[in-house]
């Protein structure tokens, strides 16, 4: 899950995009995206589910161009792979600290 600025979710210009990826998938898919109130709802649901919300206005701007339920384009593979690897390290470290 990535947000343009998760702290400004009351901002009508705020944007959020949620990605899903499962082992065996060719690439992550855009499963939710929106602005304003929809962005706030996406962020709130992600946090309630314990999903980390990554803030990156640049990444959101690129992902907002991807159709809903579409796989990310090859041009974003490296950036998303780095984000997923970082997230995996964060989750692994958090698991060791619990």
mmCIF file as gemmi writes it, N, C-alpha and C atoms, coordinates in Angstrom:
data_model
loop_
_atom_site.group_PDB
_atom_site.id
_atom_site.type_symbol
_atom_site.label_atom_id
_atom_site.label_alt_id
_atom_site.label_comp_id
_atom_site.label_asym_id
_atom_site.label_entity_id
_atom_site.label_seq_id
_atom_site.pdbx_PDB_ins_code
_atom_site.Cartn_x
_atom_site.Cartn_y
_atom_site.Cartn_z
_atom_site.occupancy
_atom_site.B_iso_or_equiv
_atom_site.pdbx_formal_charge
_atom_site.auth_seq_id
_atom_site.auth_asym_id
_atom_site.pdbx_PDB_model_num
ATOM 1 N N . UNK Axp A 1 ? 0.854 -1.165 0 1 0 ? 1 A 1
ATOM 2 C CA . UNK Axp A 1 ? 0 0 0 1 0 ? 1 A 1
ATOM 3 C C . UNK Axp A 1 ? 0.894 1.22 0 1 0 ? 1 A 1
ATOM 4 N N . UNK Axp A 2 ? 0.619 2.155 -0.849 1 0 ? 2 A 1
ATOM 5 C CA . UNK Axp A 2 ? 1.407 3.37 -0.89 1 0 ? 2 A 1
ATOM 6 C C . UNK Axp A 2 ? 0.488 4.58 -0.962 1 0 ? 2 A 1
ATOM 7 N N . UNK Axp A 3 ? 0.906 5.623 -0.314 1 0 ? 3 A 1
ATOM 8 C CA . UNK Axp A 3 ? 0.102 6.842 -0.263 1 0 ? 3 A 1
ATOM 9 C C . UNK Axp A 3 ? 0.978 8.03 -0.611 1 0 ? 3 A 1
ATOM 10 N N . UNK Axp A 4 ? 0.35 9.036 -1.19 1 0 ? 4 A 1
ATOM 11 C CA . UNK Axp A 4 ? 1.071 10.263 -1.5 1 0 ? 4 A 1
ATOM 12 C C . UNK Axp A 4 ? 1.53 10.948 -0.231 1 0 ? 4 A 1
ATOM 13 N N . UNK Axp A 5 ? 0.649 11.039 0.745 1 0 ? 5 A 1
ATOM 14 C CA . UNK Axp A 5 ? 0.98 11.573 2.055 1 0 ? 5 A 1
ATOM 15 C C . UNK Axp A 5 ? -0.089 11.078 3.013 1 0 ? 5 A 1
ATOM 16 N N . UNK Axp A 6 ? 0.212 10.032 3.754 1 0 ? 6 A 1
ATOM 17 C CA . UNK Axp A 6 ? -0.763 9.399 4.639 1 0 ? 6 A 1
ATOM 18 C C . UNK Axp A 6 ? -1.183 10.291 5.791 1 0 ? 6 A 1
ATOM 19 N N . UNK Axp A 7 ? -0.401 11.326 6.113 1 0 ? 7 A 1
ATOM 20 C CA . UNK Axp A 7 ? -0.769 12.212 7.209 1 0 ? 7 A 1
ATOM 21 C C . UNK Axp A 7 ? -1.758 13.283 6.782 1 0 ? 7 A 1
ATOM 22 N N . UNK Axp A 8 ? -1.931 13.459 5.481 1 0 ? 8 A 1
ATOM 23 C CA . UNK Axp A 8 ? -2.849 14.478 4.978 1 0 ? 8 A 1
ATOM 24 C C . UNK Axp A 8 ? -4.072 13.845 4.348 1 0 ? 8 A 1
ATOM 25 N N . UNK Axp A 9 ? -4.602 12.789 4.981 1 0 ? 9 A 1
ATOM 26 C CA . UNK Axp A 9 ? -5.718 12.063 4.379 1 0 ? 9 A 1
ATOM 27 C C . UNK Axp A 9 ? -7 12.883 4.305 1 0 ? 9 A 1
ATOM 28 N N . UNK Axp A 10 ? -7.096 14.008 5.005 1 0 ? 10 A 1
ATOM 29 C CA . UNK Axp A 10 ? -8.271 14.867 4.875 1 0 ? 10 A 1
ATOM 30 C C . UNK Axp A 10 ? -8.141 15.813 3.69 1 0 ? 10 A 1
ATOM 31 N N . UNK Axp A 11 ? -7 15.833 3.08 1 0 ? 11 A 1
ATOM 32 C CA . UNK Axp A 11 ? -6.741 16.665 1.911 1 0 ? 11 A 1
ATOM 33 C C . UNK Axp A 11 ? -7.446 16.054 0.706 1 0 ? 11 A 1
ATOM 34 N N . UNK Axp A 12 ? -8.32 16.783 0.03 1 0 ? 12 A 1
ATOM 35 C CA . UNK Axp A 12 ? -9.029 16.222 -1.129 1 0 ? 12 A 1
ATOM 36 C C . UNK Axp A 12 ? -8.092 15.845 -2.267 1 0 ? 12 A 1
ATOM 37 N N . UNK Axp A 13 ? -6.858 16.327 -2.223 1 0 ? 13 A 1
ATOM 38 C CA . UNK Axp A 13 ? -5.877 15.976 -3.255 1 0 ? 13 A 1
ATOM 39 C C . UNK Axp A 13 ? -5.065 14.737 -2.875 1 0 ? 13 A 1
ATOM 40 N N . UNK Axp A 14 ? -5.235 14.232 -1.654 1 0 ? 14 A 1
ATOM 41 C CA . UNK Axp A 14 ? -4.489 13.052 -1.218 1 0 ? 14 A 1
ATOM 42 C C . UNK Axp A 14 ? -4.824 11.868 -2.123 1 0 ? 14 A 1
ATOM 43 N N . UNK Axp A 15 ? -3.825 11.042 -2.39 1 0 ? 15 A 1
ATOM 44 C CA . UNK Axp A 15 ? -4.015 9.878 -3.248 1 0 ? 15 A 1
ATOM 45 C C . UNK Axp A 15 ? -3.447 8.646 -2.553 1 0 ? 15 A 1
ATOM 46 N N . UNK Axp A 16 ? -4.036 7.492 -2.853 1 0 ? 16 A 1
ATOM 47 C CA . UNK Axp A 16 ? -3.545 6.228 -2.307 1 0 ? 16 A 1
ATOM 48 C C . UNK Axp A 16 ? -3.754 5.125 -3.337 1 0 ? 16 A 1
ATOM 49 N N . UNK Axp A 17 ? -2.826 4.186 -3.343 1 0 ? 17 A 1
ATOM 50 C CA . UNK Axp A 17 ? -2.896 3.032 -4.232 1 0 ? 17 A 1
ATOM 51 C C . UNK Axp A 17 ? -2.54 1.802 -3.407 1 0 ? 17 A 1
ATOM 52 N N . UNK Axp A 18 ? -3.331 0.739 -3.56 1 0 ? 18 A 1
ATOM 53 C CA . UNK Axp A 18 ? -3.053 -0.524 -2.88 1 0 ? 18 A 1
ATOM 54 C C . UNK Axp A 18 ? -2.646 -1.561 -3.912 1 0 ? 18 A 1
ATOM 55 N N . UNK Axp A 19 ? -1.588 -2.29 -3.578 1 0 ? 19 A 1
ATOM 56 C CA . UNK Axp A 19 ? -1.104 -3.353 -4.458 1 0 ? 19 A 1
ATOM 57 C C . UNK Axp A 19 ? -1.292 -4.692 -3.775 1 0 ? 19 A 1
ATOM 58 N N . UNK Axp A 20 ? -1.462 -5.732 -4.583 1 0 ? 20 A 1
ATOM 59 C CA . UNK Axp A 20 ? -1.519 -7.103 -4.067 1 0 ? 20 A 1
ATOM 60 C C . UNK Axp A 20 ? -0.547 -7.94 -4.875 1 0 ? 20 A 1
ATOM 61 N N . UNK Axp A 21 ? 0.147 -8.824 -4.186 1 0 ? 21 A 1
ATOM 62 C CA . UNK Axp A 21 ? 1.091 -9.718 -4.855 1 0 ? 21 A 1
ATOM 63 C C . UNK Axp A 21 ? 1.108 -11.044 -4.116 1 0 ? 21 A 1
ATOM 64 N N . UNK Axp A 22 ? 0.987 -12.113 -4.872 1 0 ? 22 A 1
ATOM 65 C CA . UNK Axp A 22 ? 1.057 -13.458 -4.309 1 0 ? 22 A 1
ATOM 66 C C . UNK Axp A 22 ? 2.138 -14.227 -5.049 1 0 ? 22 A 1
ATOM 67 N N . UNK Axp A 23 ? 2.745 -15.171 -4.352 1 0 ? 23 A 1
ATOM 68 C CA . UNK Axp A 23 ? 3.758 -16.011 -4.988 1 0 ? 23 A 1
ATOM 69 C C . UNK Axp A 23 ? 3.153 -16.633 -6.244 1 0 ? 23 A 1
ATOM 70 N N . UNK Axp A 24 ? 3.899 -16.612 -7.304 1 0 ? 24 A 1
ATOM 71 C CA . UNK Axp A 24 ? 3.414 -17.16 -8.567 1 0 ? 24 A 1
ATOM 72 C C . UNK Axp A 24 ? 2.792 -16.127 -9.484 1 0 ? 24 A 1
ATOM 73 N N . UNK Axp A 25 ? 2.448 -14.95 -8.954 1 0 ? 25 A 1
ATOM 74 C CA . UNK Axp A 25 ? 1.921 -13.884 -9.807 1 0 ? 25 A 1
ATOM 75 C C . UNK Axp A 25 ? 3.031 -13.351 -10.689 1 0 ? 25 A 1
ATOM 76 N N . UNK Axp A 26 ? 2.675 -12.946 -11.89 1 0 ? 26 A 1
ATOM 77 C CA . UNK Axp A 26 ? 3.657 -12.376 -12.807 1 0 ? 26 A 1
ATOM 78 C C . UNK Axp A 26 ? 4.168 -11.028 -12.286 1 0 ? 26 A 1
ATOM 79 N N . UNK Axp A 27 ? 3.29 -10.264 -11.664 1 0 ? 27 A 1
ATOM 80 C CA . UNK Axp A 27 ? 3.647 -8.944 -11.144 1 0 ? 27 A 1
ATOM 81 C C . UNK Axp A 27 ? 2.557 -8.51 -10.17 1 0 ? 27 A 1
ATOM 82 N N . UNK Axp A 28 ? 2.868 -7.565 -9.269 1 0 ? 28 A 1
ATOM 83 C CA . UNK Axp A 28 ? 1.827 -7.035 -8.38 1 0 ? 28 A 1
ATOM 84 C C . UNK Axp A 28 ? 0.704 -6.388 -9.189 1 0 ? 28 A 1
ATOM 85 N N . UNK Axp A 29 ? -0.506 -6.415 -8.615 1 0 ? 29 A 1
ATOM 86 C CA . UNK Axp A 29 ? -1.685 -5.804 -9.245 1 0 ? 29 A 1
ATOM 87 C C . UNK Axp A 29 ? -2.149 -4.615 -8.425 1 0 ? 29 A 1
ATOM 88 N N . UNK Axp A 30 ? -2.726 -3.641 -9.096 1 0 ? 30 A 1
ATOM 89 C CA . UNK Axp A 30 ? -3.36 -2.504 -8.423 1 0 ? 30 A 1
ATOM 90 C C . UNK Axp A 30 ? -4.76 -2.97 -8.024 1 0 ? 30 A 1
ATOM 91 N N . UNK Axp A 31 ? -5.016 -3.078 -6.721 1 0 ? 31 A 1
ATOM 92 C CA . UNK Axp A 31 ? -6.314 -3.582 -6.266 1 0 ? 31 A 1
ATOM 93 C C . UNK Axp A 31 ? -7.227 -2.493 -5.72 1 0 ? 31 A 1
ATOM 94 N N . UNK Axp A 32 ? -6.678 -1.299 -5.483 1 0 ? 32 A 1
ATOM 95 C CA . UNK Axp A 32 ? -7.496 -0.162 -5.059 1 0 ? 32 A 1
ATOM 96 C C . UNK Axp A 32 ? -6.699 1.107 -5.321 1 0 ? 32 A 1
ATOM 97 N N . UNK Axp A 33 ? -7.418 2.161 -5.684 1 0 ? 33 A 1
ATOM 98 C CA . UNK Axp A 33 ? -6.769 3.458 -5.841 1 0 ? 33 A 1
ATOM 99 C C . UNK Axp A 33 ? -7.832 4.534 -5.765 1 0 ? 33 A 1
ATOM 100 N N . UNK Axp A 34 ? -7.432 5.71 -5.297 1 0 ? 34 A 1
ATOM 101 C CA . UNK Axp A 34 ? -8.397 6.786 -5.22 1 0 ? 34 A 1
ATOM 102 C C . UNK Axp A 34 ? -7.806 8.054 -4.657 1 0 ? 34 A 1
ATOM 103 N N . UNK Axp A 35 ? -8.639 9.09 -4.663 1 0 ? 35 A 1
ATOM 104 C CA . UNK Axp A 35 ? -8.267 10.415 -4.157 1 0 ? 35 A 1
ATOM 105 C C . UNK Axp A 35 ? -9.233 10.828 -3.056 1 0 ? 35 A 1
ATOM 106 N N . UNK Axp A 36 ? -8.799 11.764 -2.24 1 0 ? 36 A 1
ATOM 107 C CA . UNK Axp A 36 ? -9.663 12.349 -1.226 1 0 ? 36 A 1
ATOM 108 C C . UNK Axp A 36 ? -10.223 11.335 -0.245 1 0 ? 36 A 1
ATOM 109 N N . UNK Axp A 37 ? -11.548 11.273 -0.144 1 0 ? 37 A 1
ATOM 110 C CA . UNK Axp A 37 ? -12.196 10.367 0.808 1 0 ? 37 A 1
ATOM 111 C C . UNK Axp A 37 ? -11.889 8.901 0.509 1 0 ? 37 A 1
ATOM 112 N N . UNK Axp A 38 ? -11.795 8.558 -0.758 1 0 ? 38 A 1
ATOM 113 C CA . UNK Axp A 38 ? -11.484 7.169 -1.11 1 0 ? 38 A 1
ATOM 114 C C . UNK Axp A 38 ? -10.061 6.838 -0.679 1 0 ? 38 A 1
ATOM 115 N N . UNK Axp A 39 ? -9.13 7.776 -0.88 1 0 ? 39 A 1
ATOM 116 C CA . UNK Axp A 39 ? -7.75 7.56 -0.431 1 0 ? 39 A 1
ATOM 117 C C . UNK Axp A 39 ? -7.716 7.358 1.079 1 0 ? 39 A 1
ATOM 118 N N . UNK Axp A 40 ? -8.467 8.184 1.798 1 0 ? 40 A 1
ATOM 119 C CA . UNK Axp A 40 ? -8.506 8.055 3.259 1 0 ? 40 A 1
ATOM 120 C C . UNK Axp A 40 ? -9.028 6.682 3.659 1 0 ? 40 A 1
ATOM 121 N N . UNK Axp A 41 ? -10.07 6.209 3.001 1 0 ? 41 A 1
ATOM 122 C CA . UNK Axp A 41 ? -10.649 4.9 3.31 1 0 ? 41 A 1
ATOM 123 C C . UNK Axp A 41 ? -9.65 3.774 3.013 1 0 ? 41 A 1
ATOM 124 N N . UNK Axp A 42 ? -8.947 3.88 1.894 1 0 ? 42 A 1
ATOM 125 C CA . UNK Axp A 42 ? -7.931 2.873 1.553 1 0 ? 42 A 1
ATOM 126 C C . UNK Axp A 42 ? -6.857 2.829 2.639 1 0 ? 42 A 1
ATOM 127 N N . UNK Axp A 43 ? -6.388 3.994 3.058 1 0 ? 43 A 1
ATOM 128 C CA . UNK Axp A 43 ? -5.34 4.07 4.08 1 0 ? 43 A 1
ATOM 129 C C . UNK Axp A 43 ? -5.847 3.529 5.411 1 0 ? 43 A 1
ATOM 130 N N . UNK Axp A 44 ? -7.05 3.918 5.818 1 0 ? 44 A 1
ATOM 131 C CA . UNK Axp A 44 ? -7.61 3.444 7.087 1 0 ? 44 A 1
ATOM 132 C C . UNK Axp A 44 ? -7.776 1.924 7.083 1 0 ? 44 A 1
ATOM 133 N N . UNK Axp A 45 ? -8.298 1.369 6.002 1 0 ? 45 A 1
ATOM 134 C CA . UNK Axp A 45 ? -8.478 -0.089 5.929 1 0 ? 45 A 1
ATOM 135 C C . UNK Axp A 45 ? -7.136 -0.812 5.949 1 0 ? 45 A 1
ATOM 136 N N . UNK Axp A 46 ? -6.161 -0.258 5.282 1 0 ? 46 A 1
ATOM 137 C CA . UNK Axp A 46 ? -4.832 -0.876 5.291 1 0 ? 46 A 1
ATOM 138 C C . UNK Axp A 46 ? -4.274 -0.893 6.708 1 0 ? 46 A 1
ATOM 139 N N . UNK Axp A 47 ? -4.354 0.226 7.392 1 0 ? 47 A 1
ATOM 140 C CA . UNK Axp A 47 ? -3.828 0.293 8.77 1 0 ? 47 A 1
ATOM 141 C C . UNK Axp A 47 ? -4.585 -0.641 9.705 1 0 ? 47 A 1
ATOM 142 N N . UNK Axp A 48 ? -5.921 -0.697 9.565 1 0 ? 48 A 1
ATOM 143 C CA . UNK Axp A 48 ? -6.721 -1.604 10.399 1 0 ? 48 A 1
ATOM 144 C C . UNK Axp A 48 ? -6.325 -3.059 10.175 1 0 ? 48 A 1
ATOM 145 N N . UNK Axp A 49 ? -5.927 -3.379 8.947 1 0 ? 49 A 1
ATOM 146 C CA . UNK Axp A 49 ? -5.532 -4.752 8.611 1 0 ? 49 A 1
ATOM 147 C C . UNK Axp A 49 ? -4.066 -5.023 8.943 1 0 ? 49 A 1
ATOM 148 N N . UNK Axp A 50 ? -3.373 -4.01 9.461 1 0 ? 50 A 1
ATOM 149 C CA . UNK Axp A 50 ? -1.968 -4.186 9.805 1 0 ? 50 A 1
ATOM 150 C C . UNK Axp A 50 ? -1.042 -4.109 8.607 1 0 ? 50 A 1
ATOM 151 N N . UNK Axp A 51 ? -1.52 -3.513 7.513 1 0 ? 51 A 1
ATOM 152 C CA . UNK Axp A 51 ? -0.71 -3.371 6.305 1 0 ? 51 A 1
ATOM 153 C C . UNK Axp A 51 ? 0.083 -2.076 6.412 1 0 ? 51 A 1
ATOM 154 N N . UNK Axp A 52 ? 1.368 -2.179 6.143 1 0 ? 52 A 1
ATOM 155 C CA . UNK Axp A 52 ? 2.219 -0.999 6.194 1 0 ? 52 A 1
ATOM 156 C C . UNK Axp A 52 ? 1.84 -0.028 5.075 1 0 ? 52 A 1
ATOM 157 N N . UNK Axp A 53 ? 1.759 1.252 5.407 1 0 ? 53 A 1
ATOM 158 C CA . UNK Axp A 53 ? 1.448 2.291 4.431 1 0 ? 53 A 1
ATOM 159 C C . UNK Axp A 53 ? 2.741 3.04 4.119 1 0 ? 53 A 1
ATOM 160 N N . UNK Axp A 54 ? 3.217 2.876 2.911 1 0 ? 54 A 1
ATOM 161 C CA . UNK Axp A 54 ? 4.447 3.529 2.451 1 0 ? 54 A 1
ATOM 162 C C . UNK Axp A 54 ? 4.083 4.854 1.807 1 0 ? 54 A 1
ATOM 163 N N . UNK Axp A 55 ? 4.753 5.928 2.202 1 0 ? 55 A 1
ATOM 164 C CA . UNK Axp A 55 ? 4.466 7.242 1.636 1 0 ? 55 A 1
ATOM 165 C C . UNK Axp A 55 ? 5.465 7.581 0.548 1 0 ? 55 A 1
ATOM 166 N N . UNK Axp A 56 ? 4.958 7.754 -0.653 1 0 ? 56 A 1
ATOM 167 C CA . UNK Axp A 56 ? 5.805 8.124 -1.783 1 0 ? 56 A 1
ATOM 168 C C . UNK Axp A 56 ? 4.953 8.79 -2.858 1 0 ? 56 A 1
ATOM 169 N N . UNK Axp A 57 ? 4.912 10.118 -2.851 1 0 ? 57 A 1
ATOM 170 C CA . UNK Axp A 57 ? 4.106 10.816 -3.859 1 0 ? 57 A 1
ATOM 171 C C . UNK Axp A 57 ? 4.497 10.444 -5.294 1 0 ? 57 A 1
ATOM 172 N N . UNK Axp A 58 ? 5.797 10.231 -5.514 1 0 ? 58 A 1
ATOM 173 C CA . UNK Axp A 58 ? 6.249 9.895 -6.863 1 0 ? 58 A 1
ATOM 174 C C . UNK Axp A 58 ? 5.723 8.525 -7.287 1 0 ? 58 A 1
ATOM 175 N N . UNK Axp A 59 ? 5.787 7.544 -6.383 1 0 ? 59 A 1
ATOM 176 C CA . UNK Axp A 59 ? 5.316 6.195 -6.693 1 0 ? 59 A 1
ATOM 177 C C . UNK Axp A 59 ? 3.808 6.205 -6.917 1 0 ? 59 A 1
ATOM 178 N N . UNK Axp A 60 ? 3.086 6.941 -6.082 1 0 ? 60 A 1
ATOM 179 C CA . UNK Axp A 60 ? 1.627 7.021 -6.236 1 0 ? 60 A 1
ATOM 180 C C . UNK Axp A 60 ? 1.277 7.64 -7.583 1 0 ? 60 A 1
ATOM 181 N N . UNK Axp A 61 ? 1.98 8.693 -7.963 1 0 ? 61 A 1
ATOM 182 C CA . UNK Axp A 61 ? 1.696 9.338 -9.251 1 0 ? 61 A 1
ATOM 183 C C . UNK Axp A 61 ? 1.833 8.344 -10.397 1 0 ? 61 A 1
ATOM 184 N N . UNK Axp A 62 ? 2.853 7.494 -10.334 1 0 ? 62 A 1
ATOM 185 C CA . UNK Axp A 62 ? 3.035 6.482 -11.378 1 0 ? 62 A 1
ATOM 186 C C . UNK Axp A 62 ? 1.958 5.409 -11.302 1 0 ? 62 A 1
ATOM 187 N N . UNK Axp A 63 ? 1.665 4.933 -10.089 1 0 ? 63 A 1
ATOM 188 C CA . UNK Axp A 63 ? 0.698 3.846 -9.923 1 0 ? 63 A 1
ATOM 189 C C . UNK Axp A 63 ? -0.739 4.278 -10.206 1 0 ? 63 A 1
ATOM 190 N N . UNK Axp A 64 ? -1.047 5.565 -10.025 1 0 ? 64 A 1
ATOM 191 C CA . UNK Axp A 64 ? -2.399 6.056 -10.329 1 0 ? 64 A 1
ATOM 192 C C . UNK Axp A 64 ? -2.7 5.935 -11.821 1 0 ? 64 A 1
ATOM 193 N N . UNK Axp A 65 ? -1.673 5.819 -12.645 1 0 ? 65 A 1
ATOM 194 C CA . UNK Axp A 65 ? -1.859 5.684 -14.085 1 0 ? 65 A 1
ATOM 195 C C . UNK Axp A 65 ? -2.169 4.243 -14.504 1 0 ? 65 A 1
ATOM 196 N N . UNK Axp A 66 ? -1.981 3.29 -13.58 1 0 ? 66 A 1
ATOM 197 C CA . UNK Axp A 66 ? -2.23 1.878 -13.874 1 0 ? 66 A 1
ATOM 198 C C . UNK Axp A 66 ? -3.716 1.588 -13.641 1 0 ? 66 A 1
ATOM 199 N N . UNK Axp A 67 ? -4.35 0.899 -14.572 1 0 ? 67 A 1
ATOM 200 C CA . UNK Axp A 67 ? -5.762 0.56 -14.433 1 0 ? 67 A 1
ATOM 201 C C . UNK Axp A 67 ? -6 -0.324 -13.22 1 0 ? 67 A 1
ATOM 202 N N . UNK Axp A 68 ? -7.164 -0.179 -12.622 1 0 ? 68 A 1
ATOM 203 C CA . UNK Axp A 68 ? -7.561 -1.006 -11.492 1 0 ? 68 A 1
ATOM 204 C C . UNK Axp A 68 ? -7.58 -2.47 -11.914 1 0 ? 68 A 1
ATOM 205 N N . UNK Axp A 69 ? -7.05 -3.336 -11.1 1 0 ? 69 A 1
ATOM 206 C CA . UNK Axp A 69 ? -6.933 -4.773 -11.299 1 0 ? 69 A 1
ATOM 207 C C . UNK Axp A 69 ? -5.92 -5.156 -12.38 1 0 ? 69 A 1
ATOM 208 N N . UNK Axp A 70 ? -5.144 -4.184 -12.85 1 0 ? 70 A 1
ATOM 209 C CA . UNK Axp A 70 ? -4.1 -4.465 -13.837 1 0 ? 70 A 1
ATOM 210 C C . UNK Axp A 70 ? -2.774 -4.698 -13.121 1 0 ? 70 A 1
ATOM 211 N N . UNK Axp A 71 ? -1.923 -5.49 -13.739 1 0 ? 71 A 1
ATOM 212 C CA . UNK Axp A 71 ? -0.583 -5.692 -13.209 1 0 ? 71 A 1
ATOM 213 C C . UNK Axp A 71 ? 0.255 -4.445 -13.471 1 0 ? 71 A 1
ATOM 214 N N . UNK Axp A 72 ? 1.208 -4.19 -12.589 1 0 ? 72 A 1
ATOM 215 C CA . UNK Axp A 72 ? 2.074 -3.027 -12.801 1 0 ? 72 A 1
ATOM 216 C C . UNK Axp A 72 ? 2.884 -3.245 -14.076 1 0 ? 72 A 1
ATOM 217 N N . UNK Axp A 73 ? 3.233 -2.173 -14.772 1 0 ? 73 A 1
ATOM 218 C CA . UNK Axp A 73 ? 4.005 -2.318 -16.006 1 0 ? 73 A 1
ATOM 219 C C . UNK Axp A 73 ? 5.467 -2.662 -15.71 1 0 ? 73 A 1
ATOM 220 N N . UNK Axp A 74 ? 6.134 -3.292 -16.669 1 0 ? 74 A 1
ATOM 221 C CA . UNK Axp A 74 ? 7.537 -3.675 -16.47 1 0 ? 74 A 1
ATOM 222 C C . UNK Axp A 74 ? 8.439 -2.514 -16.049 1 0 ? 74 A 1
ATOM 223 N N . UNK Axp A 75 ? 8.121 -1.295 -16.468 1 0 ? 75 A 1
ATOM 224 C CA . UNK Axp A 75 ? 8.934 -0.14 -16.111 1 0 ? 75 A 1
ATOM 225 C C . UNK Axp A 75 ? 8.976 0.091 -14.598 1 0 ? 75 A 1
ATOM 226 N N . UNK Axp A 76 ? 7.977 -0.417 -13.876 1 0 ? 76 A 1
ATOM 227 C CA . UNK Axp A 76 ? 7.928 -0.223 -12.421 1 0 ? 76 A 1
ATOM 228 C C . UNK Axp A 76 ? 8.419 -1.441 -11.638 1 0 ? 76 A 1
ATOM 229 N N . UNK Axp A 77 ? 8.793 -2.511 -12.323 1 0 ? 77 A 1
ATOM 230 C CA . UNK Axp A 77 ? 9.203 -3.74 -11.633 1 0 ? 77 A 1
ATOM 231 C C . UNK Axp A 77 ? 10.312 -3.494 -10.615 1 0 ? 77 A 1
ATOM 232 N N . UNK Axp A 78 ? 11.366 -2.802 -11.012 1 0 ? 78 A 1
ATOM 233 C CA . UNK Axp A 78 ? 12.51 -2.616 -10.117 1 0 ? 78 A 1
ATOM 234 C C . UNK Axp A 78 ? 12.103 -1.794 -8.891 1 0 ? 78 A 1
ATOM 235 N N . UNK Axp A 79 ? 11.387 -0.695 -9.106 1 0 ? 79 A 1
ATOM 236 C CA . UNK Axp A 79 ? 10.983 0.149 -7.98 1 0 ? 79 A 1
ATOM 237 C C . UNK Axp A 79 ? 10.078 -0.606 -7.015 1 0 ? 79 A 1
ATOM 238 N N . UNK Axp A 80 ? 9.112 -1.351 -7.533 1 0 ? 80 A 1
ATOM 239 C CA . UNK Axp A 80 ? 8.195 -2.104 -6.678 1 0 ? 80 A 1
ATOM 240 C C . UNK Axp A 80 ? 8.923 -3.263 -6.015 1 0 ? 80 A 1
ATOM 241 N N . UNK Axp A 81 ? 9.835 -3.926 -6.721 1 0 ? 81 A 1
ATOM 242 C CA . UNK Axp A 81 ? 10.611 -5.027 -6.132 1 0 ? 81 A 1
ATOM 243 C C . UNK Axp A 81 ? 11.438 -4.515 -4.954 1 0 ? 81 A 1
ATOM 244 N N . UNK Axp A 82 ? 12.045 -3.346 -5.106 1 0 ? 82 A 1
ATOM 245 C CA . UNK Axp A 82 ? 12.821 -2.762 -4.008 1 0 ? 82 A 1
ATOM 246 C C . UNK Axp A 82 ? 11.918 -2.432 -2.823 1 0 ? 82 A 1
ATOM 247 N N . UNK Axp A 83 ? 10.732 -1.911 -3.097 1 0 ? 83 A 1
ATOM 248 C CA . UNK Axp A 83 ? 9.776 -1.612 -2.034 1 0 ? 83 A 1
ATOM 249 C C . UNK Axp A 83 ? 9.34 -2.885 -1.318 1 0 ? 83 A 1
ATOM 250 N N . UNK Axp A 84 ? 9.024 -3.943 -2.064 1 0 ? 84 A 1
ATOM 251 C CA . UNK Axp A 84 ? 8.6 -5.211 -1.454 1 0 ? 84 A 1
ATOM 252 C C . UNK Axp A 84 ? 9.736 -5.843 -0.653 1 0 ? 84 A 1
ATOM 253 N N . UNK Axp A 85 ? 10.967 -5.761 -1.157 1 0 ? 85 A 1
ATOM 254 C CA . UNK Axp A 85 ? 12.113 -6.313 -0.426 1 0 ? 85 A 1
ATOM 255 C C . UNK Axp A 85 ? 12.322 -5.556 0.872 1 0 ? 85 A 1
ATOM 256 N N . UNK Axp A 86 ? 12.207 -4.236 0.827 1 0 ? 86 A 1
ATOM 257 C CA . UNK Axp A 86 ? 12.346 -3.423 2.032 1 0 ? 86 A 1
ATOM 258 C C . UNK Axp A 86 ? 11.247 -3.766 3.031 1 0 ? 86 A 1
ATOM 259 N N . UNK Axp A 87 ? 10.011 -3.912 2.542 1 0 ? 87 A 1
ATOM 260 C CA . UNK Axp A 87 ? 8.893 -4.259 3.41 1 0 ? 87 A 1
ATOM 261 C C . UNK Axp A 87 ? 9.107 -5.626 4.058 1 0 ? 87 A 1
ATOM 262 N N . UNK Axp A 88 ? 9.599 -6.586 3.291 1 0 ? 88 A 1
ATOM 263 C CA . UNK Axp A 88 ? 9.877 -7.918 3.822 1 0 ? 88 A 1
ATOM 264 C C . UNK Axp A 88 ? 10.915 -7.828 4.945 1 0 ? 88 A 1
ATOM 265 N N . UNK Axp A 89 ? 11.961 -7.035 4.74 1 0 ? 89 A 1
ATOM 266 C CA . UNK Axp A 89 ? 12.991 -6.866 5.787 1 0 ? 89 A 1
ATOM 267 C C . UNK Axp A 89 ? 12.381 -6.233 7.032 1 0 ? 89 A 1
ATOM 268 N N . UNK Axp A 90 ? 11.51 -5.242 6.848 1 0 ? 90 A 1
ATOM 269 C CA . UNK Axp A 90 ? 10.852 -4.579 7.992 1 0 ? 90 A 1
ATOM 270 C C . UNK Axp A 90 ? 9.999 -5.587 8.767 1 0 ? 90 A 1
ATOM 271 N N . UNK Axp A 91 ? 9.203 -6.394 8.048 1 0 ? 91 A 1
ATOM 272 C CA . UNK Axp A 91 ? 8.335 -7.373 8.696 1 0 ? 91 A 1
ATOM 273 C C . UNK Axp A 91 ? 9.158 -8.445 9.401 1 0 ? 91 A 1
ATOM 274 N N . UNK Axp A 92 ? 10.252 -8.869 8.787 1 0 ? 92 A 1
ATOM 275 C CA . UNK Axp A 92 ? 11.125 -9.881 9.39 1 0 ? 92 A 1
ATOM 276 C C . UNK Axp A 92 ? 11.766 -9.334 10.661 1 0 ? 92 A 1
ATOM 277 N N . UNK Axp A 93 ? 12.24 -8.092 10.611 1 0 ? 93 A 1
ATOM 278 C CA . UNK Axp A 93 ? 12.846 -7.471 11.789 1 0 ? 93 A 1
ATOM 279 C C . UNK Axp A 93 ? 11.806 -7.303 12.892 1 0 ? 93 A 1
ATOM 280 N N . UNK Axp A 94 ? 10.6 -6.897 12.538 1 0 ? 94 A 1
ATOM 281 C CA . UNK Axp A 94 ? 9.532 -6.725 13.531 1 0 ? 94 A 1
ATOM 282 C C . UNK Axp A 94 ? 9.184 -8.066 14.176 1 0 ? 94 A 1
ATOM 283 N N . UNK Axp A 95 ? 9.206 -9.137 13.391 1 0 ? 95 A 1
ATOM 284 C CA . UNK Axp A 95 ? 8.909 -10.471 13.923 1 0 ? 95 A 1
ATOM 285 C C . UNK Axp A 95 ? 9.949 -10.917 14.93 1 0 ? 95 A 1
ATOM 286 N N . UNK Axp A 96 ? 11.205 -10.538 14.706 1 0 ? 96 A 1
ATOM 287 C CA . UNK Axp A 96 ? 12.274 -10.895 15.642 1 0 ? 96 A 1
ATOM 288 C C . UNK Axp A 96 ? 12.174 -10.092 16.92 1 0 ? 96 A 1
ATOM 289 N N . UNK Axp A 97 ? 11.579 -8.902 16.845 1 0 ? 97 A 1
ATOM 290 C CA . UNK Axp A 97 ? 11.487 -8.029 18.022 1 0 ? 97 A 1
ATOM 291 C C . UNK Axp A 97 ? 10.225 -8.319 18.839 1 0 ? 97 A 1
ATOM 292 N N . UNK Axp A 98 ? 9.344 -9.178 18.363 1 0 ? 98 A 1
ATOM 293 C CA . UNK Axp A 98 ? 8.09 -9.453 19.089 1 0 ? 98 A 1
ATOM 294 C C . UNK Axp A 98 ? 8.3 -10.487 20.159 1 0 ? 98 A 1
